[in-house]
Amino acid sequence: MTNSTTNEPEPSDSLKTFGLVHKACRKRAGLTQEEFAPLVGYQPSTVASIEQGRRLPPRAYVERAEEVLDAFGVLRAAAKYATRQPGLASWFRKWADLEEQAVTLHTYECRVVPGLLQTDAYARAVIWSVPPLPTEEQVEQRVAARLARQELLSARSEPPTAFSFIIEQAVLERRTGGDDVTRGLIDHLLEVNNHHWNVELQLMPRQQTMHAGLDGPVQLLETPENEWFAYSEGQQTGVLISDRKDISLIQQRYAKMRSQALTPEDKASLLREMRGAL
């Protein structure tokens, strides 16, 4: 859900709670927002957004606030439960919050088209495909949350987020939802390719003798503070990865996959060929 006047997501209860705790700690320290902001290296408007529950606090912000306000670990503890988006799996919410702040986001998928690139019809087909069957209300909530996240693809943010997607060719050839849904999906991917200069989309060809992604789907992101995180998801689970050695390994694998996948130009030709065959 988006606030129509500010174009920002509506505050969640957990974000509002963190904001109230933060405000109480700041006032205990006898600081105004204008006085506090330079001490943590952020703008007063950012402090205001966090205290009003409109913005997820970056990890670096929380750590600096803890030190400046001598908060006895209270802010750090509250930040662990701060999340924004309903309609998303619980294990994915923390990653979704990090996505909103990312300056770089890399995604490799071998199961489904990533949520940031899905159409309404494809999202519904994916949701209906996996037991247990959801209620209509659950479907609407999940689809709305998934499509709302696609605002992240906009190049209007400062700086614009740089996206890289690598998708297995077989994912599209599966024709999830049927031919009509697949046609719409391919048209959407071509449109994203043509109109979003900050998005690079590659396909991993069906026949690939060397493949650096055989361990499964993975995502990587870089925060404005140049911290890197990774995320790996499986059946009913999701793991947020922050260990630097693990991140380095995943970055090496992703870099290798980018060299193994089709170039953006060859990918566009293949998508048009697949579209014509439907």
Backbone as CSV, one residue per row, in Angstrom:
resi,resn,N_x,N_y,N_z,CA_x,CA_y,CA_z,C_x,C_y,C_z
1,MET,0.841,-1.178,0.000,0.000,0.000,0.000,0.876,1.228,0.000
2,THR,0.450,2.283,-0.747,1.256,3.486,-0.885,0.474,4.699,-0.430
3,ASN,1.132,5.604,0.258,0.546,6.857,0.657,0.488,7.756,-0.558
4,SER,-0.724,8.187,-0.967,-0.892,8.917,-2.225,-0.285,10.305,-2.178
5,THR,-0.085,10.872,-1.001,0.463,12.217,-0.923,1.977,12.236,-0.882
6,THR,2.589,11.195,-0.325,4.044,11.160,-0.219,4.678,10.166,-1.157
7,ASN,3.859,9.284,-1.769,4.358,8.227,-2.646,5.275,7.256,-1.903
8,GLU,5.149,7.197,-0.566,5.916,6.278,0.244,4.994,5.173,0.741
9,PRO,5.519,3.954,0.999,4.697,2.893,1.532,4.112,3.291,2.876
10,GLU,2.873,2.824,3.142,2.259,3.084,4.437,3.103,2.461,5.539
11,PRO,3.188,3.137,6.697,3.967,2.585,7.798,3.366,1.278,8.306
12,SER,4.199,0.315,8.639,3.747,-0.901,9.296,3.822,-0.680,10.795
13,ASP,3.147,-1.543,11.562,3.172,-1.405,13.019,4.591,-1.525,13.554
14,SER,5.379,-2.440,12.984,6.734,-2.635,13.501,7.627,-1.432,13.217
15,LEU,7.449,-0.792,12.047,8.237,0.394,11.738,7.824,1.570,12.612
16,LYS,6.514,1.696,12.858,6.045,2.772,13.730,6.550,2.566,15.151
17,THR,6.593,1.309,15.582,7.102,1.022,16.921,8.573,1.392,17.034
18,PHE,9.358,1.002,16.021,10.772,1.374,16.041,10.920,2.891,16.069
19,GLY,10.096,3.589,15.270,10.173,5.040,15.234,9.893,5.681,16.581
20,LEU,8.908,5.147,17.298,8.570,5.682,18.621,9.697,5.430,19.623
21,VAL,10.295,4.224,19.553,11.422,3.909,20.434,12.599,4.839,20.135
22,HIS,12.866,5.035,18.859,13.957,5.915,18.427,13.722,7.336,18.933
23,LYS,12.509,7.827,18.764,12.178,9.184,19.185,12.367,9.364,20.684
24,ALA,11.944,8.339,21.460,12.087,8.407,22.912,13.565,8.464,23.315
25,CYS,14.390,7.658,22.641,15.830,7.660,22.936,16.465,8.990,22.572
26,ARG,16.045,9.553,21.454,16.602,10.843,21.025,16.224,11.948,22.008
27,LYS,14.975,11.952,22.427,14.532,12.990,23.364,15.206,12.822,24.719
28,ARG,15.434,11.580,25.133,16.134,11.338,26.399,17.531,11.938,26.353
29,ALA,18.137,11.901,25.131,19.474,12.468,24.965,19.444,13.988,24.810
30,GLY,18.240,14.571,24.750,18.118,16.019,24.650,18.484,16.583,23.302
31,LEU,18.236,15.807,22.229,18.608,16.235,20.874,17.373,16.434,20.012
32,THR,17.369,17.492,19.199,16.340,17.635,18.179,16.734,16.781,16.973
33,GLN,15.814,16.596,16.035,16.138,15.852,14.820,17.265,16.540,14.049
34,GLU,17.247,17.867,14.019,18.268,18.623,13.289,19.638,18.473,13.945
35,GLU,19.660,18.391,15.276,20.923,18.220,15.993,21.444,16.789,15.894
36,PHE,20.513,15.852,15.878,20.889,14.432,15.871,21.393,13.974,14.506
37,ALA,20.768,14.464,13.430,21.051,13.977,12.076,22.538,13.999,11.707
38,PRO,23.251,15.115,11.880,24.677,15.101,11.490,25.533,14.184,12.349
39,LEU,25.080,13.883,13.543,25.855,13.002,14.422,25.876,11.561,13.900
40,VAL,24.832,11.184,13.130,24.786,9.828,12.565,25.057,9.833,11.064
41,GLY,25.280,11.041,10.508,25.642,11.127,9.093,24.482,11.026,8.132
42,TYR,23.276,11.421,8.579,22.098,11.378,7.713,21.405,12.740,7.732
43,GLN,20.471,12.941,6.804,19.719,14.173,6.732,18.589,14.178,7.768
44,PRO,18.197,15.373,8.265,17.056,15.441,9.187,15.786,14.823,8.608
45,SER,15.600,14.933,7.296,14.411,14.340,6.672,14.413,12.817,6.810
46,THR,15.608,12.212,6.755,15.709,10.768,6.944,15.345,10.389,8.370
47,VAL,15.846,11.159,9.332,15.515,10.909,10.741,14.005,11.019,10.942
48,ALA,13.391,12.035,10.342,11.947,12.224,10.476,11.178,11.052,9.881
49,SER,11.608,10.585,8.698,10.933,9.458,8.056,11.017,8.193,8.901
50,ILE,12.171,7.963,9.513,12.346,6.781,10.350,11.482,6.879,11.599
51,GLU,11.447,8.052,12.222,10.654,8.204,13.444,9.157,8.146,13.167
52,GLN,8.751,8.488,11.955,7.337,8.404,11.585,6.959,7.028,11.055
53,GLY,7.944,6.105,10.963,7.664,4.751,10.514,7.512,4.620,9.023
54,ARG,7.994,5.608,8.257,7.860,5.559,6.804,9.051,4.925,6.127
55,ARG,10.142,4.760,6.861,11.362,4.233,6.236,12.012,3.206,7.139
56,LEU,12.464,2.101,6.531,13.201,1.087,7.272,14.584,1.626,7.612
57,PRO,15.019,1.589,8.866,16.337,2.114,9.214,17.462,1.235,8.695
58,PRO,18.423,1.784,7.948,19.588,0.996,7.517,20.359,0.490,8.731
59,ARG,21.032,-0.636,8.549,21.767,-1.217,9.662,22.836,-0.260,10.180
60,ALA,23.527,0.433,9.264,24.562,1.377,9.690,23.964,2.512,10.510
61,TYR,22.759,2.929,10.119,22.069,3.988,10.865,21.790,3.528,12.283
62,VAL,21.271,2.314,12.427,20.940,1.779,13.752,22.181,1.727,14.636
63,GLU,23.286,1.260,14.078,24.508,1.148,14.866,25.015,2.525,15.313
64,ARG,24.941,3.507,14.414,25.390,4.849,14.785,24.465,5.469,15.826
65,ALA,23.159,5.247,15.662,22.195,5.785,16.616,22.388,5.161,17.997
66,GLU,22.674,3.865,18.011,22.939,3.179,19.276,24.082,3.860,20.022
67,GLU,25.138,4.174,19.303,26.317,4.772,19.923,26.054,6.211,20.356
68,VAL,25.440,6.996,19.466,25.207,8.409,19.760,24.225,8.575,20.917
69,LEU,23.180,7.744,20.939,22.129,7.891,21.946,22.364,7.042,23.186
70,ASP,23.443,6.245,23.165,23.729,5.371,24.302,22.464,4.603,24.691
71,ALA,21.928,3.854,23.703,20.589,3.264,23.826,20.561,1.896,24.489
72,PHE,21.683,1.424,25.017,21.737,0.157,25.752,21.248,-1.043,24.929
73,GLY,21.398,-0.993,23.601,20.983,-2.107,22.752,19.514,-2.124,22.394
74,VAL,18.750,-1.142,22.889,17.306,-1.127,22.646,16.992,-0.939,21.162
75,LEU,17.675,0.009,20.503,17.412,0.253,19.085,17.819,-0.948,18.235
76,ARG,18.942,-1.555,18.589,19.416,-2.720,17.854,18.406,-3.870,17.947
77,ALA,17.848,-4.061,19.135,16.868,-5.124,19.334,15.574,-4.826,18.590
78,ALA,15.120,-3.572,18.642,13.879,-3.204,17.971,14.000,-3.325,16.460
79,ALA,15.200,-3.031,15.936,15.416,-3.082,14.487,15.271,-4.494,13.940
80,LYS,15.519,-5.500,14.757,15.413,-6.886,14.298,13.988,-7.237,13.891
81,TYR,13.009,-6.550,14.455,11.611,-6.865,14.188,10.949,-5.860,13.258
82,ALA,11.725,-4.883,12.805,11.173,-3.855,11.922,11.057,-4.403,10.512
83,THR,9.868,-4.429,9.979,9.633,-4.911,8.620,8.474,-4.138,8.034
84,ARG,8.358,-4.162,6.725,7.380,-3.296,6.098,6.215,-4.031,5.430
85,GLN,6.467,-5.064,4.661,5.483,-5.469,3.682,4.627,-6.655,4.103
86,PRO,3.296,-6.481,4.094,2.408,-7.624,4.244,2.315,-8.364,2.917
87,GLY,1.769,-9.564,2.914,1.582,-10.303,1.678,2.819,-11.026,1.204
88,LEU,3.919,-10.937,1.946,5.153,-11.614,1.585,5.452,-12.677,2.632
89,ALA,6.097,-13.760,2.206,6.468,-14.813,3.150,7.332,-14.221,4.259
90,SER,7.136,-14.713,5.484,7.819,-14.124,6.638,9.328,-14.137,6.476
91,TRP,9.888,-15.217,5.901,11.343,-15.300,5.771,11.875,-14.358,4.676
92,PHE,10.982,-13.840,3.824,11.407,-12.968,2.738,11.334,-11.491,3.122
93,ARG,10.604,-11.156,4.180,10.323,-9.751,4.469,11.582,-8.948,4.748
94,LYS,12.531,-9.523,5.488,13.752,-8.779,5.781,14.508,-8.464,4.501
95,TRP,14.556,-9.449,3.586,15.218,-9.208,2.298,14.470,-8.145,1.505
96,ALA,13.139,-8.185,1.528,12.349,-7.196,0.798,12.624,-5.795,1.324
97,ASP,12.817,-5.677,2.626,13.160,-4.375,3.202,14.520,-3.899,2.707
98,LEU,15.491,-4.816,2.633,16.815,-4.450,2.132,16.747,-4.061,0.654
99,GLU,15.886,-4.735,-0.105,15.723,-4.420,-1.529,15.369,-2.949,-1.744
100,GLU,14.538,-2.424,-0.855,14.072,-1.047,-1.021,15.210,-0.041,-0.930
101,GLN,16.301,-0.432,-0.275,17.425,0.481,-0.097,18.575,0.191,-1.066
102,ALA,18.498,-0.917,-1.792,19.643,-1.395,-2.569,20.037,-0.420,-3.682
103,VAL,21.340,-0.316,-3.906,21.847,0.431,-5.060,22.254,-0.531,-6.170
104,THR,22.437,-1.799,-5.829,22.748,-2.856,-6.794,21.979,-4.105,-6.384
105,LEU,21.365,-4.772,-7.359,20.626,-6.003,-7.053,20.826,-7.008,-8.177
106,HIS,21.382,-8.173,-7.837,21.616,-9.249,-8.793,20.734,-10.443,-8.440
107,THR,20.114,-11.054,-9.438,19.207,-12.176,-9.195,19.434,-13.276,-10.218
108,TYR,19.645,-14.499,-9.741,19.676,-15.675,-10.616,18.513,-16.579,-10.226
109,GLU,17.707,-16.992,-11.212,16.555,-17.856,-10.955,16.486,-19.013,-11.942
110,CYS,16.218,-20.202,-11.394,16.076,-21.402,-12.225,14.717,-22.057,-12.028
111,ARG,13.811,-21.428,-11.250,12.503,-22.037,-10.950,11.357,-21.248,-11.568
112,VAL,11.328,-19.956,-11.283,10.275,-19.068,-11.785,10.900,-17.750,-12.207
113,VAL,10.162,-16.974,-12.977,10.595,-15.614,-13.280,10.568,-14.822,-11.976
114,PRO,11.615,-14.059,-11.655,11.651,-13.301,-10.402,10.425,-12.400,-10.239
115,GLY,10.005,-12.223,-8.996,8.817,-11.432,-8.716,8.876,-10.027,-9.272
116,LEU,10.058,-9.438,-9.318,10.191,-8.070,-9.830,9.899,-7.975,-11.321
117,LEU,9.862,-9.121,-12.014,9.624,-9.131,-13.462,8.311,-9.818,-13.844
118,GLN,7.531,-10.240,-12.874,6.308,-10.985,-13.168,5.168,-10.065,-13.610
119,THR,4.276,-10.615,-14.425,3.023,-9.946,-14.746,1.970,-10.387,-13.739
120,ASP,0.859,-9.692,-13.731,-0.255,-10.062,-12.844,-0.695,-11.494,-13.116
121,ALA,-0.889,-11.843,-14.398,-1.377,-13.172,-14.759,-0.372,-14.257,-14.398
122,TYR,0.911,-13.988,-14.629,1.935,-14.981,-14.303,2.027,-15.160,-12.788
123,ALA,1.966,-14.065,-12.044,2.015,-14.162,-10.584,0.877,-15.027,-10.060
124,ARG,-0.305,-14.846,-10.598,-1.453,-15.651,-10.162,-1.251,-17.126,-10.506
125,ALA,-0.706,-17.387,-11.688,-0.478,-18.783,-12.089,0.524,-19.452,-11.160
126,VAL,1.577,-18.731,-10.790,2.578,-19.282,-9.870,1.951,-19.552,-8.513
127,ILE,1.187,-18.611,-8.006,0.571,-18.753,-6.678,-0.407,-19.919,-6.648
128,TRP,-1.209,-20.067,-7.701,-2.194,-21.152,-7.742,-1.540,-22.515,-7.960
129,SER,-0.307,-22.536,-8.448,0.345,-23.807,-8.789,0.846,-24.575,-7.572
130,VAL,1.149,-23.865,-6.486,1.843,-24.498,-5.355,0.877,-24.733,-4.195
131,PRO,0.649,-26.012,-3.806,-0.219,-26.299,-2.659,0.371,-25.753,-1.366
132,PRO,-0.463,-25.493,-0.346,-1.912,-25.635,-0.338,-2.592,-24.502,-1.100
133,LEU,-3.801,-24.760,-1.605,-4.499,-23.738,-2.364,-4.822,-22.545,-1.469
134,PRO,-4.496,-21.353,-1.923,-4.789,-20.157,-1.133,-6.238,-19.716,-1.325
135,THR,-6.723,-18.881,-0.433,-8.029,-18.271,-0.615,-7.898,-17.135,-1.625
136,GLU,-9.032,-16.674,-2.150,-8.986,-15.556,-3.094,-8.377,-14.318,-2.443
137,GLU,-8.687,-14.105,-1.170,-8.136,-12.953,-0.458,-6.617,-13.053,-0.351
138,GLN,-6.117,-14.253,-0.069,-4.675,-14.456,0.020,-4.010,-14.219,-1.319
139,VAL,-4.653,-14.685,-2.399,-4.097,-14.481,-3.736,-3.987,-12.990,-4.037
140,GLU,-5.064,-12.251,-3.776,-5.058,-10.818,-4.058,-3.986,-10.099,-3.258
141,GLN,-3.826,-10.494,-1.999,-2.826,-9.858,-1.149,-1.416,-10.133,-1.662
142,ARG,-1.161,-11.384,-2.040,0.177,-11.753,-2.517,0.498,-11.092,-3.843
143,VAL,-0.477,-11.059,-4.748,-0.246,-10.431,-6.052,0.000,-8.936,-5.880
144,ALA,-0.807,-8.290,-5.035,-0.653,-6.851,-4.812,0.727,-6.531,-4.242
145,ALA,1.176,-7.340,-3.283,2.494,-7.105,-2.684,3.596,-7.318,-3.709
146,ARG,3.442,-8.343,-4.547,4.463,-8.656,-5.548,4.567,-7.546,-6.586
147,LEU,3.419,-7.067,-7.065,3.441,-6.028,-8.092,3.873,-4.680,-7.522
148,ALA,3.550,-4.426,-6.250,3.972,-3.170,-5.627,5.489,-3.080,-5.555
149,ARG,6.150,-4.223,-5.354,7.612,-4.243,-5.283,8.247,-3.813,-6.592
150,GLN,7.514,-3.935,-7.706,8.095,-3.616,-9.000,8.374,-2.127,-9.187
151,GLU,7.866,-1.301,-8.265,8.225,0.112,-8.287,9.727,0.295,-8.109
152,LEU,10.375,-0.728,-7.537,11.819,-0.656,-7.333,12.581,-0.545,-8.651
153,LEU,11.972,-1.022,-9.760,12.649,-0.989,-11.059,12.768,0.422,-11.631
154,SER,12.015,1.348,-11.052,12.045,2.715,-11.561,13.440,3.297,-11.460
155,ALA,13.805,4.069,-12.468,15.113,4.727,-12.469,15.033,6.112,-11.849
156,ARG,13.883,6.421,-11.201,13.709,7.749,-10.615,14.416,7.909,-9.276
157,SER,14.791,6.796,-8.647,15.468,6.898,-7.361,16.855,7.503,-7.545
158,GLU,17.403,8.053,-6.473,18.723,8.680,-6.543,19.659,8.037,-5.535
159,PRO,20.699,7.314,-5.969,20.938,6.974,-7.374,20.016,5.843,-7.811
160,PRO,19.766,5.677,-9.119,18.942,4.565,-9.584,19.587,3.223,-9.234
161,THR,18.775,2.271,-8.876,19.286,0.937,-8.572,19.691,0.239,-9.867
162,ALA,20.854,-0.402,-9.858,21.328,-1.171,-11.013,20.911,-2.631,-10.829
163,PHE,20.085,-3.144,-11.746,19.568,-4.502,-11.654,20.225,-5.409,-12.685
164,SER,20.502,-6.631,-12.262,20.953,-7.683,-13.168,20.134,-8.928,-12.876
165,PHE,19.511,-9.497,-13.915,18.734,-10.725,-13.781,19.290,-11.779,-14.730
166,ILE,19.461,-12.984,-14.235,19.801,-14.137,-15.068,18.713,-15.183,-14.837
167,ILE,18.000,-15.542,-15.902,16.890,-16.487,-15.796,17.158,-17.662,-16.725
168,GLU,16.888,-18.856,-16.262,17.038,-20.036,-17.110,16.010,-20.016,-18.239
169,GLN,16.461,-20.306,-19.443,15.578,-20.379,-20.599,14.417,-21.338,-20.350
170,ALA,14.697,-22.430,-19.651,13.678,-23.448,-19.399,12.515,-22.919,-18.572
171,VAL,12.758,-21.879,-17.760,11.685,-21.307,-16.945,10.584,-20.755,-17.838
172,LEU,10.965,-20.098,-18.939,9.972,-19.566,-19.868,9.362,-20.671,-20.726
173,GLU,10.156,-21.655,-21.066,9.659,-22.753,-21.899,8.664,-23.636,-21.148
174,ARG,8.639,-23.540,-19.824,7.672,-24.314,-19.042,6.247,-23.855,-19.320
175,ARG,6.080,-22.589,-19.711,4.780,-22.007,-20.052,3.810,-22.052,-18.870
176,THR,4.292,-21.674,-17.702,3.448,-21.629,-16.514,2.237,-20.738,-16.770
177,GLY,1.060,-21.274,-16.536,-0.176,-20.538,-16.767,-0.742,-20.684,-18.157
178,GLY,0.016,-21.296,-19.073,-0.468,-21.491,-20.431,0.158,-20.535,-21.431
179,ASP,-0.201,-20.711,-22.700,0.417,-19.930,-23.777,0.114,-18.441,-23.676
180,ASP,-1.138,-18.094,-23.358,-1.501,-16.676,-23.294,-0.729,-15.957,-22.189
181,VAL,-0.610,-16.609,-21.054,0.132,-16.011,-19.945,1.601,-15.850,-20.318
182,THR,2.136,-16.853,-21.007,3.546,-16.800,-21.400,3.787,-15.709,-22.438
183,ARG,2.861,-15.548,-23.382,2.995,-14.457,-24.357,3.056,-13.115,-23.648
184,GLY,2.123,-12.911,-22.722,2.100,-11.657,-21.973,3.367,-11.440,-21.173
185,LEU,3.896,-12.532,-20.605,5.115,-12.443,-19.814,6.304,-12.058,-20.689
186,ILE,6.443,-12.700,-21.842,7.560,-12.386,-22.743,7.456,-10.960,-23.252
187,ASP,6.240,-10.519,-23.585,6.053,-9.128,-24.011,6.502,-8.168,-22.908
188,HIS,6.167,-8.522,-21.670,6.557,-7.676,-20.533,8.077,-7.637,-20.371
189,LEU,8.728,-8.780,-20.517,10.190,-8.830,-20.388,10.861,-8.000,-21.477
190,LEU,10.327,-8.065,-22.690,10.878,-7.256,-23.780,10.663,-5.764,-23.518
191,GLU,9.520,-5.436,-22.935,9.241,-4.037,-22.612,10.197,-3.528,-21.539
192,VAL,10.419,-4.344,-20.508,11.371,-3.969,-19.465,12.754,-3.776,-20.082
193,ASN,13.121,-4.684,-20.975,14.425,-4.619,-21.636,14.580,-3.330,-22.436
194,ASN,13.489,-2.872,-23.043,13.552,-1.700,-23.925,13.433,-0.374,-23.181
195,HIS,12.771,-0.368,-22.029,12.440,0.899,-21.386,13.102,1.138,-20.028
196,HIS,13.787,0.156,-19.507,14.460,0.333,-18.224,15.968,0.211,-18.437
197,TRP,16.632,1.349,-18.628,18.065,1.314,-18.917,18.883,0.828,-17.726
198,ASN,18.300,0.829,-16.530,19.019,0.374,-15.336,18.823,-1.119,-15.073
199,VAL,18.156,-1.818,-15.986,17.885,-3.254,-15.819,18.583,-4.040,-16.926
200,GLU,19.427,-4.993,-16.534,20.060,-5.902,-17.489,19.475,-7.297,-17.288
201,LEU,18.905,-7.851,-18.353,18.279,-9.164,-18.290,19.009,-10.123,-19.224
202,GLN,19.431,-11.277,-18.693,20.090,-12.304,-19.490,19.369,-13.636,-19.312
203,LEU,19.460,-14.475,-20.338,18.919,-15.837,-20.260,20.071,-16.825,-20.256
204,MET,19.970,-17.824,-19.391,20.929,-18.921,-19.408,20.415,-19.960,-20.402
205,PRO,21.179,-20.258,-21.446,20.688,-21.174,-22.480,20.414,-22.572,-21.935
206,ARG,19.507,-23.255,-22.603,19.095,-24.592,-22.177,20.280,-25.549,-22.153
207,GLN,21.146,-25.450,-23.139,22.326,-26.301,-23.183,23.542,-25.488,-22.734
208,GLN,24.109,-25.866,-21.608,25.238,-25.149,-21.035,26.136,-26.161,-20.331
209,THR,27.262,-26.491,-20.950,28.113,-27.556,-20.405,28.774,-27.160,-19.089
210,MET,29.034,-25.868,-18.885,29.591,-25.372,-17.625,28.621,-24.347,-17.049
211,HIS,28.232,-24.544,-15.806,27.201,-23.693,-15.197,27.579,-23.428,-13.746
212,ALA,27.847,-22.163,-13.412,28.280,-21.808,-12.063,27.133,-21.705,-11.067
213,GLY,25.889,-21.875,-11.544,24.742,-21.708,-10.652,24.045,-22.990,-10.270
214,LEU,24.745,-24.102,-10.336,24.097,-25.391,-10.088,23.680,-25.595,-8.629
215,ASP,24.171,-24.750,-7.734,23.748,-24.850,-6.337,22.376,-24.245,-6.095
216,GLY,21.799,-23.596,-7.111,20.438,-23.097,-6.964,20.325,-21.594,-7.060
217,PRO,19.082,-21.070,-6.975,18.822,-19.644,-7.129,19.474,-18.837,-6.010
218,VAL,19.820,-17.599,-6.330,20.474,-16.748,-5.342,20.295,-15.287,-5.734
219,GLN,20.327,-14.422,-4.744,20.272,-12.982,-4.979,21.386,-12.302,-4.193
220,LEU,21.863,-11.208,-4.755,22.891,-10.388,-4.124,22.442,-8.930,-4.172
221,LEU,22.721,-8.182,-3.107,22.448,-6.754,-3.167,23.507,-5.965,-2.424
222,GLU,23.624,-4.695,-2.839,24.537,-3.747,-2.213,23.723,-2.603,-1.645
223,THR,23.962,-2.242,-0.386,23.252,-1.150,0.265,23.919,0.181,-0.044
224,PRO,23.265,1.298,0.277,23.906,2.610,0.075,25.205,2.763,0.854
225,GLU,25.360,1.969,1.930,26.597,2.007,2.710,27.643,1.050,2.165
226,ASN,27.370,0.494,0.961,28.277,-0.440,0.279,28.486,-1.736,1.036
227,GLU,27.484,-2.135,1.810,27.454,-3.462,2.410,26.783,-4.416,1.425
228,TRP,27.255,-5.650,1.385,26.679,-6.654,0.503,25.971,-7.728,1.320
229,PHE,24.798,-8.161,0.827,24.042,-9.256,1.425,23.625,-10.210,0.303
230,ALA,23.370,-11.444,0.677,22.851,-12.426,-0.277,21.636,-13.107,0.339
231,TYR,20.832,-13.700,-0.527,19.614,-14.356,-0.070,19.426,-15.622,-0.897
232,SER,19.155,-16.724,-0.213,18.916,-18.009,-0.879,17.634,-18.598,-0.338
233,GLU,16.778,-19.077,-1.225,15.446,-19.535,-0.832,15.199,-20.957,-1.303
234,GLY,14.535,-21.734,-0.455,14.154,-23.102,-0.806,12.734,-23.388,-0.364
235,GLN,12.409,-24.663,-0.201,11.081,-25.056,0.228,10.804,-24.560,1.644
236,GLN,9.883,-23.606,1.779,9.443,-23.085,3.080,10.554,-22.456,3.894
237,THR,11.655,-22.081,3.244,12.773,-21.488,3.972,13.393,-20.364,3.150
238,GLY,14.093,-19.504,3.835,14.873,-18.462,3.188,16.007,-18.079,4.108
239,VAL,17.193,-17.891,3.544,18.370,-17.601,4.352,18.986,-16.278,3.906
240,LEU,19.127,-15.344,4.842,19.818,-14.092,4.595,21.290,-14.293,4.938
241,ILE,22.174,-14.006,3.984,23.603,-14.290,4.137,24.368,-12.978,4.238
242,SER,25.165,-12.827,5.300,25.932,-11.597,5.488,27.424,-11.850,5.690
243,ASP,27.825,-13.120,5.882,29.234,-13.435,6.083,30.041,-13.032,4.841
244,ARG,31.131,-12.290,5.045,31.872,-11.731,3.912,32.486,-12.801,3.017
245,LYS,32.942,-13.896,3.601,33.523,-14.973,2.794,32.456,-15.623,1.927
246,ASP,31.285,-15.852,2.516,30.186,-16.443,1.747,29.747,-15.497,0.629
247,ILE,29.674,-14.205,0.951,29.287,-13.215,-0.058,30.288,-13.210,-1.208
248,SER,31.567,-13.241,-0.894,32.603,-13.241,-1.925,32.454,-14.446,-2.845
249,LEU,32.172,-15.607,-2.261,31.998,-16.822,-3.053,30.807,-16.691,-3.997
250,ILE,29.702,-16.166,-3.485,28.502,-16.021,-4.310,28.731,-14.983,-5.402
251,GLN,29.460,-13.927,-5.093,29.783,-12.920,-6.115,30.611,-13.528,-7.244
252,GLN,31.552,-14.400,-6.895,32.350,-15.073,-7.915,31.469,-15.931,-8.814
253,ARG,30.538,-16.649,-8.203,29.649,-17.514,-8.983,28.751,-16.692,-9.901
254,TYR,28.232,-15.586,-9.370,27.339,-14.770,-10.190,28.090,-14.147,-11.365
255,ALA,29.302,-13.687,-11.096,30.116,-13.113,-12.174,30.362,-14.150,-13.273
256,LYS,30.603,-15.382,-12.863,30.822,-16.451,-13.839,29.564,-16.712,-14.652
257,MET,28.407,-16.713,-13.987,27.140,-16.943,-14.697,26.864,-15.840,-15.712
258,ARG,27.238,-14.613,-15.392,27.013,-13.517,-16.341,27.807,-13.739,-17.622
259,SER,28.977,-14.354,-17.501,29.778,-14.642,-18.685,29.245,-15.861,-19.436
260,GLN,28.521,-16.744,-18.745,28.002,-17.966,-19.361,26.631,-17.755,-20.012
261,ALA,25.866,-16.783,-19.532,24.527,-16.535,-20.055,24.598,-15.803,-21.391
262,LEU,23.478,-15.791,-22.104,23.393,-15.071,-23.372,23.563,-13.583,-23.133
263,THR,24.139,-12.887,-24.087,24.246,-11.438,-23.995,22.840,-10.837,-24.044
264,PRO,22.666,-9.606,-23.559,21.346,-8.974,-23.643,20.789,-8.939,-25.068
265,GLU,21.647,-8.736,-26.064,21.186,-8.692,-27.455,20.702,-10.066,-27.909
266,ASP,21.484,-11.120,-27.625,21.082,-12.476,-28.013,19.843,-12.909,-27.249
267,LYS,19.743,-12.460,-26.001,18.562,-12.784,-25.206,17.306,-12.212,-25.827
268,ALA,17.374,-10.947,-26.288,16.204,-10.317,-26.901,15.779,-11.074,-28.158
269,SER,16.743,-11.524,-28.949,16.424,-12.300,-30.157,15.741,-13.609,-29.794
270,LEU,16.251,-14.277,-28.738,15.653,-15.535,-28.320,14.241,-15.326,-27.786
271,LEU,14.024,-14.252,-27.024,12.683,-13.974,-26.511,11.692,-13.753,-27.651
272,ARG,12.102,-13.002,-28.670,11.206,-12.786,-29.812,10.936,-14.074,-30.552
273,GLU,11.949,-14.943,-30.631,11.766,-16.239,-31.287,10.791,-17.100,-30.486
274,MET,10.944,-17.109,-29.189,10.050,-17.898,-28.334,8.630,-17.336,-28.408
275,ARG,8.513,-16.017,-28.456,7.195,-15.376,-28.558,6.516,-15.779,-29.852
276,GLY,7.261,-15.829,-30.933,6.669,-16.191,-32.211,6.254,-17.635,-32.302
277,ALA,6.859,-18.508,-31.492,6.543,-19.936,-31.519,5.277,-20.270,-30.733
278,LEU,4.749,-19.326,-29.962,3.574,-19.596,-29.126,2.283,-19.440,-29.926
